[in-house]
Amino acid sequence: MDRIKTLTGEILIDGQKCLTCPEKPCLAACLPQILKEEGGRPVLAIPAQEAARGKCIECLACELDCHQFGKGGLTISLPLPELAG
């Protein structure tokens, strides 16, 4: 599992699932274009420090398209402590 830090959370990529995904809809859905395909998997197209500083706008578009049109290998984790019970 690859982990990419974002401003308030992280992107989790299950590369094994991504290898079986022919379309890679997450890449087209990423409006800031921080993702690219490498070796059949989505990876960062920018330095990790830029993603962590806010270049990833945490819009969830890559995750939504991955789960709707792809294989479900990409998830964004944005902890919201104010919702913890």
C-alpha positions in Angstrom: 0.0 0.0 0.0 1.5 3.3 -1.1 0.8 6.3 1.2 0.9 9.9 -0.1 0.6 12.7 2.5 -1.8 15.5 1.8 -2.4 18.7 3.7 -4.8 17.2 6.2 -4.7 13.4 5.5 -3.3 11.0 3.0 -4.0 9.2 -0.3 -3.8 5.4 0.0 -3.1 3.4 -3.2 -3.4 -0.3 -3.5 -1.1 -1.0 -6.4 -2.2 -4.6 -6.9 -5.8 -3.4 -7.6 -4.5 -0.6 -9.8 -2.5 -3.1 -11.9 -5.8 -4.8 -13.0 -7.5 -1.5 -13.8 -7.3 -0.8 -17.5 -8.9 2.7 -17.5 -7.2 4.4 -14.5 -10.1 6.9 -14.1 -8.4 8.4 -11.1 -5.8 10.1 -13.3 -8.3 11.9 -15.5 -10.3 12.9 -12.4 -7.3 14.6 -10.7 -7.9 18.3 -11.6 -4.6 19.5 -10.2 -2.9 16.7 -12.1 -0.7 15.5 -9.3 -1.1 11.9 -10.4 0.5 10.0 -13.3 0.7 6.4 -14.4 4.0 4.6 -13.8 4.4 0.8 -14.1 0.6 0.4 -14.4 -0.1 2.3 -11.1 -1.0 5.8 -10.2 2.0 7.6 -8.6 2.7 11.2 -7.7 3.7 13.4 -10.7 5.0 16.1 -8.3 7.4 16.0 -5.3 5.8 14.5 -2.2 6.5 17.8 -0.3 4.3 19.7 -2.8 1.4 17.3 -2.2 1.8 17.6 1.5 1.8 21.4 1.3 -1.6 21.5 -0.4 -1.0 20.8 -4.1 -3.4 18.0 -3.6 -6.6 19.9 -3.0 -8.3 16.9 -1.3 -11.3 17.2 -3.6 -11.9 13.4 -3.5 -12.5 13.2 -7.3 -9.8 10.6 -7.9 -11.3 8.4 -5.2 -14.9 8.7 -6.4 -14.0 7.9 -10.0 -11.7 5.0 -8.9 -14.5 3.4 -6.9 -17.2 4.1 -9.5 -15.4 3.4 -12.7 -12.2 1.6 -11.7 -11.1 -1.2 -9.3 -11.4 0.7 -6.0 -7.6 0.8 -5.3 -7.4 4.5 -4.3 -8.8 5.9 -1.1 -8.3 9.3 0.5 -8.2 9.4 4.3 -9.1 12.7 5.8 -9.4 12.4 9.6 -12.1 14.6 11.1 -11.6 14.6 14.9 -14.6 16.8 15.4 -16.8 13.9 14.2 -15.3 11.3 16.5 -17.8 10.2 19.1 
